[in-house]
Amino acid sequence: MKTWNDFENPYNDIGVYLIALGHYEEAIYWLESALQAKRYESKQYPYYNLGKIMEKKGEWNEAIGYYTRALECNPDYQPAKDAITRLVSWMN
């Protein structure tokens, strides 16, 4: 029998929806759940979305850390590359 824990892909999607609503703390819970899910392989997405939350909160160094983790999962993930470039240019 499949349980909720067998369906990890929606975790990131729920997080994205909550980001759009401005519910950042709730979104963090779901994005972290995606990262902890055993079968969820596209971890660059929740890392990137956690970076977006930190960026919106003005925590740019932490955002860069999450964007970097996204790139560790997928070195070709262009949105994370663009986000790092943008934040580094703002910080200089």
Phi and psi restraints in degrees (range 20) as a CNS / XPLOR table:
assign (resid 1 and name C) (resid 2 and name N)
       (resid 2 and name CA) (resid 2 and name C) 1.0 -82.1 20.0 2
assign (resid 2 and name N) (resid 2 and name CA)
       (resid 2 and name C) (resid 3 and name N) 1.0 140.4 20.0 2
assign (resid 2 and name C) (resid 3 and name N)
       (resid 3 and name CA) (resid 3 and name C) 1.0 -113.9 20.0 2
assign (resid 3 and name N) (resid 3 and name CA)
       (resid 3 and name C) (resid 4 and name N) 1.0 174.1 20.0 2
assign (resid 3 and name C) (resid 4 and name N)
       (resid 4 and name CA) (resid 4 and name C) 1.0 -54.2 20.0 2
assign (resid 4 and name N) (resid 4 and name CA)
       (resid 4 and name C) (resid 5 and name N) 1.0 -36.2 20.0 2
assign (resid 4 and name C) (resid 5 and name N)
       (resid 5 and name CA) (resid 5 and name C) 1.0 -67.0 20.0 2
assign (resid 5 and name N) (resid 5 and name CA)
       (resid 5 and name C) (resid 6 and name N) 1.0 -15.2 20.0 2
assign (resid 5 and name C) (resid 6 and name N)
       (resid 6 and name CA) (resid 6 and name C) 1.0 -79.2 20.0 2
assign (resid 6 and name N) (resid 6 and name CA)
       (resid 6 and name C) (resid 7 and name N) 1.0 -9.6 20.0 2
assign (resid 6 and name C) (resid 7 and name N)
       (resid 7 and name CA) (resid 7 and name C) 1.0 -116.9 20.0 2
assign (resid 7 and name N) (resid 7 and name CA)
       (resid 7 and name C) (resid 8 and name N) 1.0 72.0 20.0 2
assign (resid 7 and name C) (resid 8 and name N)
       (resid 8 and name CA) (resid 8 and name C) 1.0 -75.7 20.0 2
assign (resid 8 and name N) (resid 8 and name CA)
       (resid 8 and name C) (resid 9 and name N) 1.0 -27.8 20.0 2
assign (resid 8 and name C) (resid 9 and name N)
       (resid 9 and name CA) (resid 9 and name C) 1.0 -55.3 20.0 2
assign (resid 9 and name N) (resid 9 and name CA)
       (resid 9 and name C) (resid 10 and name N) 1.0 -38.3 20.0 2
assign (resid 9 and name C) (resid 10 and name N)
       (resid 10 and name CA) (resid 10 and name C) 1.0 -66.1 20.0 2
assign (resid 10 and name N) (resid 10 and name CA)
       (resid 10 and name C) (resid 11 and name N) 1.0 -18.9 20.0 2
assign (resid 10 and name C) (resid 11 and name N)
       (resid 11 and name CA) (resid 11 and name C) 1.0 -55.9 20.0 2
assign (resid 11 and name N) (resid 11 and name CA)
       (resid 11 and name C) (resid 12 and name N) 1.0 -48.3 20.0 2
assign (resid 11 and name C) (resid 12 and name N)
       (resid 12 and name CA) (resid 12 and name C) 1.0 -63.7 20.0 2
assign (resid 12 and name N) (resid 12 and name CA)
       (resid 12 and name C) (resid 13 and name N) 1.0 -41.1 20.0 2
assign (resid 12 and name C) (resid 13 and name N)
       (resid 13 and name CA) (resid 13 and name C) 1.0 -62.5 20.0 2
assign (resid 13 and name N) (resid 13 and name CA)
       (resid 13 and name C) (resid 14 and name N) 1.0 -40.8 20.0 2
assign (resid 13 and name C) (resid 14 and name N)
       (resid 14 and name CA) (resid 14 and name C) 1.0 -63.2 20.0 2
assign (resid 14 and name N) (resid 14 and name CA)
       (resid 14 and name C) (resid 15 and name N) 1.0 -41.7 20.0 2
assign (resid 14 and name C) (resid 15 and name N)
       (resid 15 and name CA) (resid 15 and name C) 1.0 -59.5 20.0 2
assign (resid 15 and name N) (resid 15 and name CA)
       (resid 15 and name C) (resid 16 and name N) 1.0 -43.9 20.0 2
assign (resid 15 and name C) (resid 16 and name N)
       (resid 16 and name CA) (resid 16 and name C) 1.0 -62.8 20.0 2
assign (resid 16 and name N) (resid 16 and name CA)
       (resid 16 and name C) (resid 17 and name N) 1.0 -42.3 20.0 2
assign (resid 16 and name C) (resid 17 and name N)
       (resid 17 and name CA) (resid 17 and name C) 1.0 -60.8 20.0 2
assign (resid 17 and name N) (resid 17 and name CA)
       (resid 17 and name C) (resid 18 and name N) 1.0 -44.1 20.0 2
assign (resid 17 and name C) (resid 18 and name N)
       (resid 18 and name CA) (resid 18 and name C) 1.0 -67.8 20.0 2
assign (resid 18 and name N) (resid 18 and name CA)
       (resid 18 and name C) (resid 19 and name N) 1.0 -33.5 20.0 2
assign (resid 18 and name C) (resid 19 and name N)
       (resid 19 and name CA) (resid 19 and name C) 1.0 -60.7 20.0 2
assign (resid 19 and name N) (resid 19 and name CA)
       (resid 19 and name C) (resid 20 and name N) 1.0 -44.7 20.0 2
assign (resid 19 and name C) (resid 20 and name N)
       (resid 20 and name CA) (resid 20 and name C) 1.0 -60.9 20.0 2
assign (resid 20 and name N) (resid 20 and name CA)
       (resid 20 and name C) (resid 21 and name N) 1.0 -31.1 20.0 2
assign (resid 20 and name C) (resid 21 and name N)
       (resid 21 and name CA) (resid 21 and name C) 1.0 -83.8 20.0 2
assign (resid 21 and name N) (resid 21 and name CA)
       (resid 21 and name C) (resid 22 and name N) 1.0 -7.1 20.0 2
assign (resid 21 and name C) (resid 22 and name N)
       (resid 22 and name CA) (resid 22 and name C) 1.0 82.7 20.0 2
assign (resid 22 and name N) (resid 22 and name CA)
       (resid 22 and name C) (resid 23 and name N) 1.0 14.0 20.0 2
assign (resid 22 and name C) (resid 23 and name N)
       (resid 23 and name CA) (resid 23 and name C) 1.0 -94.6 20.0 2
assign (resid 23 and name N) (resid 23 and name CA)
       (resid 23 and name C) (resid 24 and name N) 1.0 71.1 20.0 2
assign (resid 23 and name C) (resid 24 and name N)
       (resid 24 and name CA) (resid 24 and name C) 1.0 -64.9 20.0 2
assign (resid 24 and name N) (resid 24 and name CA)
       (resid 24 and name C) (resid 25 and name N) 1.0 -43.6 20.0 2
assign (resid 24 and name C) (resid 25 and name N)
       (resid 25 and name CA) (resid 25 and name C) 1.0 -65.2 20.0 2
assign (resid 25 and name N) (resid 25 and name CA)
       (resid 25 and name C) (resid 26 and name N) 1.0 -39.7 20.0 2
assign (resid 25 and name C) (resid 26 and name N)
       (resid 26 and name CA) (resid 26 and name C) 1.0 -65.3 20.0 2
assign (resid 26 and name N) (resid 26 and name CA)
       (resid 26 and name C) (resid 27 and name N) 1.0 -39.7 20.0 2
assign (resid 26 and name C) (resid 27 and name N)
       (resid 27 and name CA) (resid 27 and name C) 1.0 -62.1 20.0 2
assign (resid 27 and name N) (resid 27 and name CA)
       (resid 27 and name C) (resid 28 and name N) 1.0 -40.0 20.0 2
assign (resid 27 and name C) (resid 28 and name N)
       (resid 28 and name CA) (resid 28 and name C) 1.0 -57.3 20.0 2
assign (resid 28 and name N) (resid 28 and name CA)
       (resid 28 and name C) (resid 29 and name N) 1.0 -42.8 20.0 2
assign (resid 28 and name C) (resid 29 and name N)
       (resid 29 and name CA) (resid 29 and name C) 1.0 -55.7 20.0 2
assign (resid 29 and name N) (resid 29 and name CA)
       (resid 29 and name C) (resid 30 and name N) 1.0 -49.1 20.0 2
assign (resid 29 and name C) (resid 30 and name N)
       (resid 30 and name CA) (resid 30 and name C) 1.0 -69.7 20.0 2
assign (resid 30 and name N) (resid 30 and name CA)
       (resid 30 and name C) (resid 31 and name N) 1.0 -38.4 20.0 2
assign (resid 30 and name C) (resid 31 and name N)
       (resid 31 and name CA) (resid 31 and name C) 1.0 -67.7 20.0 2
assign (resid 31 and name N) (resid 31 and name CA)
       (resid 31 and name C) (resid 32 and name N) 1.0 -39.6 20.0 2
assign (resid 31 and name C) (resid 32 and name N)
       (resid 32 and name CA) (resid 32 and name C) 1.0 -66.7 20.0 2
assign (resid 32 and name N) (resid 32 and name CA)
       (resid 32 and name C) (resid 33 and name N) 1.0 -33.4 20.0 2
assign (resid 32 and name C) (resid 33 and name N)
       (resid 33 and name CA) (resid 33 and name C) 1.0 -63.5 20.0 2
assign (resid 33 and name N) (resid 33 and name CA)
       (resid 33 and name C) (resid 34 and name N) 1.0 -39.2 20.0 2
assign (resid 33 and name C) (resid 34 and name N)
       (resid 34 and name CA) (resid 34 and name C) 1.0 -62.4 20.0 2
assign (resid 34 and name N) (resid 34 and name CA)
       (resid 34 and name C) (resid 35 and name N) 1.0 -40.6 20.0 2
assign (resid 34 and name C) (resid 35 and name N)
       (resid 35 and name CA) (resid 35 and name C) 1.0 -67.1 20.0 2
assign (resid 35 and name N) (resid 35 and name CA)
       (resid 35 and name C) (resid 36 and name N) 1.0 -30.6 20.0 2
assign (resid 35 and name C) (resid 36 and name N)
       (resid 36 and name CA) (resid 36 and name C) 1.0 -86.9 20.0 2
assign (resid 36 and name N) (resid 36 and name CA)
       (resid 36 and name C) (resid 37 and name N) 1.0 -12.9 20.0 2
assign (resid 36 and name C) (resid 37 and name N)
       (resid 37 and name CA) (resid 37 and name C) 1.0 -67.1 20.0 2
assign (resid 37 and name N) (resid 37 and name CA)
       (resid 37 and name C) (resid 38 and name N) 1.0 131.7 20.0 2
assign (resid 37 and name C) (resid 38 and name N)
       (resid 38 and name CA) (resid 38 and name C) 1.0 -66.4 20.0 2
assign (resid 38 and name N) (resid 38 and name CA)
       (resid 38 and name C) (resid 39 and name N) 1.0 -37.0 20.0 2
assign (resid 38 and name C) (resid 39 and name N)
       (resid 39 and name CA) (resid 39 and name C) 1.0 -98.0 20.0 2
assign (resid 39 and name N) (resid 39 and name CA)
       (resid 39 and name C) (resid 40 and name N) 1.0 0.0 20.0 2
assign (resid 39 and name C) (resid 40 and name N)
       (resid 40 and name CA) (resid 40 and name C) 1.0 -85.2 20.0 2
assign (resid 40 and name N) (resid 40 and name CA)
       (resid 40 and name C) (resid 41 and name N) 1.0 113.9 20.0 2
assign (resid 40 and name C) (resid 41 and name N)
       (resid 41 and name CA) (resid 41 and name C) 1.0 -99.7 20.0 2
assign (resid 41 and name N) (resid 41 and name CA)
       (resid 41 and name C) (resid 42 and name N) 1.0 -15.9 20.0 2
assign (resid 41 and name C) (resid 42 and name N)
       (resid 42 and name CA) (resid 42 and name C) 1.0 -95.3 20.0 2
assign (resid 42 and name N) (resid 42 and name CA)
       (resid 42 and name C) (resid 43 and name N) 1.0 58.9 20.0 2
assign (resid 42 and name C) (resid 43 and name N)
       (resid 43 and name CA) (resid 43 and name C) 1.0 -69.9 20.0 2
assign (resid 43 and name N) (resid 43 and name CA)
       (resid 43 and name C) (resid 44 and name N) 1.0 -11.7 20.0 2
assign (resid 43 and name C) (resid 44 and name N)
       (resid 44 and name CA) (resid 44 and name C) 1.0 -62.3 20.0 2
assign (resid 44 and name N) (resid 44 and name CA)
       (resid 44 and name C) (resid 45 and name N) 1.0 -29.2 20.0 2
assign (resid 44 and name C) (resid 45 and name N)
       (resid 45 and name CA) (resid 45 and name C) 1.0 -69.3 20.0 2
assign (resid 45 and name N) (resid 45 and name CA)
       (resid 45 and name C) (resid 46 and name N) 1.0 -51.5 20.0 2
assign (resid 45 and name C) (resid 46 and name N)
       (resid 46 and name CA) (resid 46 and name C) 1.0 -65.5 20.0 2
assign (resid 46 and name N) (resid 46 and name CA)
       (resid 46 and name C) (resid 47 and name N) 1.0 -34.2 20.0 2
assign (resid 46 and name C) (resid 47 and name N)
       (resid 47 and name CA) (resid 47 and name C) 1.0 -62.8 20.0 2
assign (resid 47 and name N) (resid 47 and name CA)
       (resid 47 and name C) (resid 48 and name N) 1.0 -44.8 20.0 2
assign (resid 47 and name C) (resid 48 and name N)
       (resid 48 and name CA) (resid 48 and name C) 1.0 -61.1 20.0 2
assign (resid 48 and name N) (resid 48 and name CA)
       (resid 48 and name C) (resid 49 and name N) 1.0 -44.1 20.0 2
assign (resid 48 and name C) (resid 49 and name N)
       (resid 49 and name CA) (resid 49 and name C) 1.0 -68.6 20.0 2
assign (resid 49 and name N) (resid 49 and name CA)
       (resid 49 and name C) (resid 50 and name N) 1.0 -34.1 20.0 2
assign (resid 49 and name C) (resid 50 and name N)
       (resid 50 and name CA) (resid 50 and name C) 1.0 -63.8 20.0 2
assign (resid 50 and name N) (resid 50 and name CA)
       (resid 50 and name C) (resid 51 and name N) 1.0 -38.1 20.0 2
assign (resid 50 and name C) (resid 51 and name N)
       (resid 51 and name CA) (resid 51 and name C) 1.0 -61.2 20.0 2
assign (resid 51 and name N) (resid 51 and name CA)
       (resid 51 and name C) (resid 52 and name N) 1.0 -40.9 20.0 2
assign (resid 51 and name C) (resid 52 and name N)
       (resid 52 and name CA) (resid 52 and name C) 1.0 -60.6 20.0 2
assign (resid 52 and name N) (resid 52 and name CA)
       (resid 52 and name C) (resid 53 and name N) 1.0 -41.1 20.0 2
assign (resid 52 and name C) (resid 53 and name N)
       (resid 53 and name CA) (resid 53 and name C) 1.0 -62.9 20.0 2
assign (resid 53 and name N) (resid 53 and name CA)
       (resid 53 and name C) (resid 54 and name N) 1.0 -47.9 20.0 2
assign (resid 53 and name C) (resid 54 and name N)
       (resid 54 and name CA) (resid 54 and name C) 1.0 -62.7 20.0 2
assign (resid 54 and name N) (resid 54 and name CA)
       (resid 54 and name C) (resid 55 and name N) 1.0 -37.5 20.0 2
assign (resid 54 and name C) (resid 55 and name N)
       (resid 55 and name CA) (resid 55 and name C) 1.0 -62.9 20.0 2
assign (resid 55 and name N) (resid 55 and name CA)
       (resid 55 and name C) (resid 56 and name N) 1.0 -45.0 20.0 2
assign (resid 55 and name C) (resid 56 and name N)
       (resid 56 and name CA) (resid 56 and name C) 1.0 -63.6 20.0 2
assign (resid 56 and name N) (resid 56 and name CA)
       (resid 56 and name C) (resid 57 and name N) 1.0 -30.4 20.0 2
assign (resid 56 and name C) (resid 57 and name N)
       (resid 57 and name CA) (resid 57 and name C) 1.0 -84.0 20.0 2
assign (resid 57 and name N) (resid 57 and name CA)
       (resid 57 and name C) (resid 58 and name N) 1.0 -1.2 20.0 2
assign (resid 57 and name C) (resid 58 and name N)
       (resid 58 and name CA) (resid 58 and name C) 1.0 81.4 20.0 2
assign (resid 58 and name N) (resid 58 and name CA)
       (resid 58 and name C) (resid 59 and name N) 1.0 10.8 20.0 2
assign (resid 58 and name C) (resid 59 and name N)
       (resid 59 and name CA) (resid 59 and name C) 1.0 -95.7 20.0 2
assign (resid 59 and name N) (resid 59 and name CA)
       (resid 59 and name C) (resid 60 and name N) 1.0 73.2 20.0 2
assign (resid 59 and name C) (resid 60 and name N)
       (resid 60 and name CA) (resid 60 and name C) 1.0 -66.9 20.0 2
assign (resid 60 and name N) (resid 60 and name CA)
       (resid 60 and name C) (resid 61 and name N) 1.0 -39.2 20.0 2
assign (resid 60 and name C) (resid 61 and name N)
       (resid 61 and name CA) (resid 61 and name C) 1.0 -64.2 20.0 2
assign (resid 61 and name N) (resid 61 and name CA)
       (resid 61 and name C) (resid 62 and name N) 1.0 -40.6 20.0 2
assign (resid 61 and name C) (resid 62 and name N)
       (resid 62 and name CA) (resid 62 and name C) 1.0 -66.8 20.0 2
assign (resid 62 and name N) (resid 62 and name CA)
       (resid 62 and name C) (resid 63 and name N) 1.0 -38.5 20.0 2
assign (resid 62 and name C) (resid 63 and name N)
       (resid 63 and name CA) (resid 63 and name C) 1.0 -60.2 20.0 2
assign (resid 63 and name N) (resid 63 and name CA)
       (resid 63 and name C) (resid 64 and name N) 1.0 -46.2 20.0 2
assign (resid 63 and name C) (resid 64 and name N)
       (resid 64 and name CA) (resid 64 and name C) 1.0 -60.2 20.0 2
assign (resid 64 and name N) (resid 64 and name CA)
       (resid 64 and name C) (resid 65 and name N) 1.0 -37.7 20.0 2
assign (resid 64 and name C) (resid 65 and name N)
       (resid 65 and name CA) (resid 65 and name C) 1.0 -60.1 20.0 2
assign (resid 65 and name N) (resid 65 and name CA)
       (resid 65 and name C) (resid 66 and name N) 1.0 -44.0 20.0 2
assign (resid 65 and name C) (resid 66 and name N)
       (resid 66 and name CA) (resid 66 and name C) 1.0 -68.2 20.0 2
assign (resid 66 and name N) (resid 66 and name CA)
       (resid 66 and name C) (resid 67 and name N) 1.0 -41.1 20.0 2
assign (resid 66 and name C) (resid 67 and name N)
       (resid 67 and name CA) (resid 67 and name C) 1.0 -62.6 20.0 2
assign (resid 67 and name N) (resid 67 and name CA)
       (resid 67 and name C) (resid 68 and name N) 1.0 -37.0 20.0 2
assign (resid 67 and name C) (resid 68 and name N)
       (resid 68 and name CA) (resid 68 and name C) 1.0 -65.4 20.0 2
assign (resid 68 and name N) (resid 68 and name CA)
       (resid 68 and name C) (resid 69 and name N) 1.0 -41.1 20.0 2
assign (resid 68 and name C) (resid 69 and name N)
       (resid 69 and name CA) (resid 69 and name C) 1.0 -62.5 20.0 2
assign (resid 69 and name N) (resid 69 and name CA)
       (resid 69 and name C) (resid 70 and name N) 1.0 -37.5 20.0 2
assign (resid 69 and name C) (resid 70 and name N)
       (resid 70 and name CA) (resid 70 and name C) 1.0 -59.9 20.0 2
assign (resid 70 and name N) (resid 70 and name CA)
       (resid 70 and name C) (resid 71 and name N) 1.0 -41.2 20.0 2
assign (resid 70 and name C) (resid 71 and name N)
       (resid 71 and name CA) (resid 71 and name C) 1.0 -70.7 20.0 2
assign (resid 71 and name N) (resid 71 and name CA)
       (resid 71 and name C) (resid 72 and name N) 1.0 -28.2 20.0 2
assign (resid 71 and name C) (resid 72 and name N)
       (resid 72 and name CA) (resid 72 and name C) 1.0 -65.5 20.0 2
assign (resid 72 and name N) (resid 72 and name CA)
       (resid 72 and name C) (resid 73 and name N) 1.0 -33.3 20.0 2
assign (resid 72 and name C) (resid 73 and name N)
       (resid 73 and name CA) (resid 73 and name C) 1.0 -75.6 20.0 2
assign (resid 73 and name N) (resid 73 and name CA)
       (resid 73 and name C) (resid 74 and name N) 1.0 -37.8 20.0 2
assign (resid 73 and name C) (resid 74 and name N)
       (resid 74 and name CA) (resid 74 and name C) 1.0 -147.4 20.0 2
assign (resid 74 and name N) (resid 74 and name CA)
       (resid 74 and name C) (resid 75 and name N) 1.0 96.6 20.0 2
assign (resid 74 and name C) (resid 75 and name N)
       (resid 75 and name CA) (resid 75 and name C) 1.0 -61.1 20.0 2
assign (resid 75 and name N) (resid 75 and name CA)
       (resid 75 and name C) (resid 76 and name N) 1.0 -15.1 20.0 2
assign (resid 75 and name C) (resid 76 and name N)
       (resid 76 and name CA) (resid 76 and name C) 1.0 -98.7 20.0 2
assign (resid 76 and name N) (resid 76 and name CA)
       (resid 76 and name C) (resid 77 and name N) 1.0 8.4 20.0 2
assign (resid 76 and name C) (resid 77 and name N)
       (resid 77 and name CA) (resid 77 and name C) 1.0 -76.0 20.0 2
assign (resid 77 and name N) (resid 77 and name CA)
       (resid 77 and name C) (resid 78 and name N) 1.0 96.3 20.0 2
assign (resid 77 and name C) (resid 78 and name N)
       (resid 78 and name CA) (resid 78 and name C) 1.0 -60.9 20.0 2
assign (resid 78 and name N) (resid 78 and name CA)
       (resid 78 and name C) (resid 79 and name N) 1.0 -39.5 20.0 2
assign (resid 78 and name C) (resid 79 and name N)
       (resid 79 and name CA) (resid 79 and name C) 1.0 -57.5 20.0 2
assign (resid 79 and name N) (resid 79 and name CA)
       (resid 79 and name C) (resid 80 and name N) 1.0 -36.8 20.0 2
assign (resid 79 and name C) (resid 80 and name N)
       (resid 80 and name CA) (resid 80 and name C) 1.0 -69.5 20.0 2
assign (resid 80 and name N) (resid 80 and name CA)
       (resid 80 and name C) (resid 81 and name N) 1.0 -40.1 20.0 2
assign (resid 80 and name C) (resid 81 and name N)
       (resid 81 and name CA) (resid 81 and name C) 1.0 -59.8 20.0 2
assign (resid 81 and name N) (resid 81 and name CA)
       (resid 81 and name C) (resid 82 and name N) 1.0 -46.3 20.0 2
assign (resid 81 and name C) (resid 82 and name N)
       (resid 82 and name CA) (resid 82 and name C) 1.0 -63.5 20.0 2
assign (resid 82 and name N) (resid 82 and name CA)
       (resid 82 and name C) (resid 83 and name N) 1.0 -40.2 20.0 2
assign (resid 82 and name C) (resid 83 and name N)
       (resid 83 and name CA) (resid 83 and name C) 1.0 -64.8 20.0 2
assign (resid 83 and name N) (resid 83 and name CA)
       (resid 83 and name C) (resid 84 and name N) 1.0 -42.9 20.0 2
assign (resid 83 and name C) (resid 84 and name N)
       (resid 84 and name CA) (resid 84 and name C) 1.0 -62.8 20.0 2
assign (resid 84 and name N) (resid 84 and name CA)
       (resid 84 and name C) (resid 85 and name N) 1.0 -45.8 20.0 2
assign (resid 84 and name C) (resid 85 and name N)
       (resid 85 and name CA) (resid 85 and name C) 1.0 -59.0 20.0 2
assign (resid 85 and name N) (resid 85 and name CA)
       (resid 85 and name C) (resid 86 and name N) 1.0 -44.4 20.0 2
assign (resid 85 and name C) (resid 86 and name N)
       (resid 86 and name CA) (resid 86 and name C) 1.0 -61.8 20.0 2
assign (resid 86 and name N) (resid 86 and name CA)
       (resid 86 and name C) (resid 87 and name N) 1.0 -49.2 20.0 2
assign (resid 86 and name C) (resid 87 and name N)
       (resid 87 and name CA) (resid 87 and name C) 1.0 -67.3 20.0 2
assign (resid 87 and name N) (resid 87 and name CA)
       (resid 87 and name C) (resid 88 and name N) 1.0 -40.8 20.0 2
assign (resid 87 and name C) (resid 88 and name N)
       (resid 88 and name CA) (resid 88 and name C) 1.0 -62.5 20.0 2
assign (resid 88 and name N) (resid 88 and name CA)
       (resid 88 and name C) (resid 89 and name N) 1.0 -40.0 20.0 2
assign (resid 88 and name C) (resid 89 and name N)
       (resid 89 and name CA) (resid 89 and name C) 1.0 -67.5 20.0 2
assign (resid 89 and name N) (resid 89 and name CA)
       (resid 89 and name C) (resid 90 and name N) 1.0 -35.1 20.0 2
assign (resid 89 and name C) (resid 90 and name N)
       (resid 90 and name CA) (resid 90 and name C) 1.0 -68.3 20.0 2
assign (resid 90 and name N) (resid 90 and name CA)
       (resid 90 and name C) (resid 91 and name N) 1.0 -31.2 20.0 2
assign (resid 90 and name C) (resid 91 and name N)
       (resid 91 and name CA) (resid 91 and name C) 1.0 -80.1 20.0 2
assign (resid 91 and name N) (resid 91 and name CA)
       (resid 91 and name C) (resid 92 and name N) 1.0 -15.6 20.0 2
